[in-house]
Amino acid sequence: MTVSIIIPVYNVERYLTKCVKSLRNQTYKDIEIILVNDGSTDKSGYICDTLALQDSRISVYHKKNSGQSDARNLGLDNANGEWITFVDSDDYVTPDYIEFLLNLAIKNQADISIATYTYITPKRRKDRGTGEMVVMNAETTIKRMLLDDGFDMGVWAKMFRKEFFNEHRFPSGKIFEDSLITYQIVANSSKIAFGSKSIYFYVNREDSTVNRQFTEKKLDLLEMTDQAADFILQRYPSLNLYTQRRILWSRFSTLNQILTSKNRENYKNISLDLKKDILSYDELIRSEVIPRRDKIAYRILKYLGLDGYRYCWNLYLKINR
């Protein structure tokens, strides 16, 4: 049973070899590693070709730069496996990554299997594994994704039956693209298995998509989140409170990215609009589903304004990164 591993590649020459090495060393051998070079301007394309010469299970596709969504879609178009998993090219995995996810799915006759990850920053490593093993329906899984309860909507650290991608593709030209598609696929699944074992290493690097200088392209997060919210509420109206929590999170996340960017003054009007939007959630912020951090952030923004909020957020990052 072949598993296809899709890896979009863009300017990751420092990380790519480590990522692919972790996949070549999998305990489960029936895999294909699909590297999609999305118009890299560094040596990433050359590294892809070199790695392909070293292992027949690696295939490489070069394309003009058009974003991670299109790169993942090209990988899907060329995938031959019965199962699909995604790995980001600056991350890496444990030797049993494929074996664990595949066995978890097959043992539980699930459409999707999910594991958890270790979060890595220059200062710390946080293993999110708890040992929990559970089989869930679609509604419970989406609720937990909305709450970031053990896992979120990212497509990495998950394995999917390939046929789900016959109907679903990543939205072309968008970033934060898995903020929508994962919910759509889960909603069409009858059974999802979750094993809270850390088998994926998520590396938070300074030049990643989230941490680069802010551009209006990053407003895609708001669009993708709002579309996901509309989709979820049509299927599961009972998840309204949790969906609103996710919408509020997307506003905080976008504001934080602007305020930590060197070009933040160029987006002052967007910051003010986001502040106004966040403060309109006065009733929601009192809910028990809102994490304590967001409750505190809300009050800081309300009473100290953008400058005070920015100071406190930078202090928080300095302590926690």
N, C-alpha and C positions, 0 to 999 in steps of 0.2 A: 504494500500500500504506500504509494508515493505521497510525500508531503512537499508542497511548493513553498519556498521561503522567498518573499519578495522584499527587496531592499532598494529603496530610492537613494541615489547617490548624488550629492552636490557639494563640492568643495570640502571634502572631509579627508584629505590626504593623511592627516595625523591620526585618524581613528579607524579608517576603513580596514586595514589589514587585521587589526585586533578583533574587529567585529566578525569578519569572515572566518578567521581562524577559529573562533568559538563555535561557529556553525559547522565547519569542516570536521571538528572533533566531536560531533554528536555521537552518543551511544546508539542512536537509531540511524541507520546508514542510508535507508531508501529515501533520499531527499534530493531535491533540485534547488539550487541557490540562484535566484534570478537577480542580477545586478542591473539596475537601470540608471545609466549615467545621464543626468538631466542637464547636459551642457556645462559641466564643470569647467572652471577656468584655471584650476590648479592641476596637480598630477593625478587626480582621482580617476580619470578615464584610463590613463596608462596603468595605474594600479589594478583596476578592474580587469583589463586585458591580461596582465601578468598573472593574476590569481586564476583566471580561467585556464591558462596553460598548465597550471599545477594540479587541477582537479577537474575531471570530466563532468562532474555534477554541477559545475558553475557555467552559467550562460550570461552573456553581456549584451545589453542593448544600449546604443548611444542615440541620444535625441537632442534637439535644440531645447534650450531651457524654457520650460513653461510651467514649472511648479511640481510639487510633490504629488498632488492629485493625479496629474496626467502620467507621472512616472509610475505610480502604483497601478493605474489603469492599464498601462502598457505591459506591466508585469503580469497582470491578470489575463490579458489577451494571450499571453504566451505560456501560461502555467499549464502543466500537464498532470499535476497531482490531484488526488481525490480530496485532499485537505489543503487549506491555505493558512499561512501565518505570515505576519509582517514583523520585520525588525528594522529599526532605524539605524542608519549607517554609522552613527557615533556612539551607539550602545553595544552591549555584548550580552551573552547568555551563558547559562551553566551547561555542562556537557549533556545533561538529561532534559534539556528544554523541550525538544521535540518528543522524546519518549514520554515525558510526564504529561504533556498536553494531549497527545494522541491516546494514550492509555486511559486518561481521565474521560475523554469523549466516548471511546469505545465501551469501556466498562459500564458507563451509565447510559449508553445509547442516546447520547446527547448530540445536538446539532452544533453546539459551540462549547468549547472548554476555555476556562479562564484561570490564570494563575496570578500571582502578584509579583512585586519587584522590590529591589533595593534602590533607594534614591541616593545618588552620589553627587556631592558638591566638593569644592576644594577643601572644605573644612571637616566634612562629616559624611558618614554613611548611615542610612536608616533602612533597616530591613523591615518591610511591612508584613512579613509572613506571620501568621498566627496558628497555623495548623488546621484551620477550619476546612471541612469538606462538606459540601452541600449541593443538592440538585434543586434547581429553581425553575419556575415558569417565567414567561417573558415579562409579565408585569412586575414581579418581585425583582428580577434582574435590573430592569430599567429604574425602578425606585432606588436600588442600591447604587447604580451608576450616578444617578442624580445627587445622591448623598455622599458620593465618594466613599462608600462603605465597603472597604476592602479592595475595590477596583473602580476604575472610571471608564469613560467612553473611548479611550485610546484603543486603536486596533492592535497594538503590540501586546505581547504577553497573552494573546488569545489565539485560538485555532478555530477555523470555520469550515463547514462543508463547502466545497467549491461551488455547488449549484446555487448558493445564495447570491453569488455574484453574476449569475445569468441575468438578473433583473436589476441589481444594484451596482452602481459605479460611483467613485468619488467625484464630487462636483468639480468640473474642470475650472482651472484658474483660481481656485480658492485655497487659502491656507486655513488651518484649524479644521480641515475637511472631515476628520473623524468625529467632530462635534455633531454631525448629523447622521452619517451612514451607519454607525454602529447601532444607534437606536432603531433604525429602520430594519436592519437585519435581525436584531434580537426580537423585535415585535413579530417577525414572521417565523420564529423558532418555537418549537414545542417544548424543548427541554434544554437547559443550560447547566453545565457542571462547573462548579468553582472549587478549586483547591488552593488554599491560601499558603502556598509555598513560594518563596522568592527564588525565581529561576531566570529573572530578567534584570539587567543592571542598567538603570536609566541614569545617564550622565548629564547633569545640568551644566552645560558649558556656556561661557560668556558670549560666544558668537553663534549660538543656536537661534532658531527662528523666533522663539519667545523673547530672547534676551538681546537681539540686535536693536539698533536704533529704530525708534518708532516711525512708521509710515502709515498712511491712511489704509494701506493694504491690511493692516492688522485689525481694522474694523470688521474684517470678515468674521472674527470671533462672535461679534454681536449678531450678524446676519445668520450665521450657521446655528447659533444657540436659539435664536428666535424661531427659525424654521423648525428646529428640532422640537421646541416647545409646542408649536402649533400641531405638529405631527403627533406628539405624545398625548396631548389633550384630546385630540380627536379619537384616539384609541382608548385612552385610560383617563377619563375625567377625574377619577379619584386621586390622581397624582398631581393635582393642580398646585398644592402647597409646595411640593418638592420641585416641581417645574419652575415655580416662581423663585425658589431658592437658587436654582441654577442660573436663571436670568440675572438675578442680583449679583451672583458670583462673576458672571461675564462682564458686568459693568465695572466691578471692583478691579478685576484682572486687567481690563483695558486701561483704566485710569492709572493703575500702578505702573503699567508699561510706559505710559506717556510721562509720568512724573519722574521716573528713573532714567529717562532718556536725555541725552545732552541737547537735543533739539526740541525740548518740551515747550519752549516759548512759542514755537511755530504752531502749536496745537492748543493754545490757551482756550479758544472758543469751544473746542471739543471737550476739553477738561471741564469747563463750566457746565456744558450740557450734561456730561456724565454725572457731575456732582448733583445737579438738579434731579436727574433721573434716579440716582441712588437714594437721595433724601425723600423721594416720593414713596418709598417703601417703608414708611413709618410704622404701619400696622404689622407688616410682615416681619420687621426686625425684632419684634417682641416674641415671635414664635419660637418654640423650643427646637424647631428644625434648623434654625440659624445658628451656626457655630459661634462660640464665644469670641473668637478673633474678629469675626465680621461685625458682631455687636459693638465691640470696642472701636473698630475702624469707623463704623457709622457715626458714633458719638464724637470721635475726634474730628471727622470731616464736618459734622454739623456745627460744632462749637469752636473749632480752631481754623476752619477754612482749608483751602487747598495748600497754603504754605505750611501750616501746622501739620496737616495730614502728611505731606511729603516728607517733612522732617522725621516724623514718627515712623513712617514706612521704611525710610532708609535706615533708621536705627534698628528696626526689626530685621531687615535683611542682613545688616552687619552682624547681628547676634546669631542668626539662624542659618546663614550660608557658610 
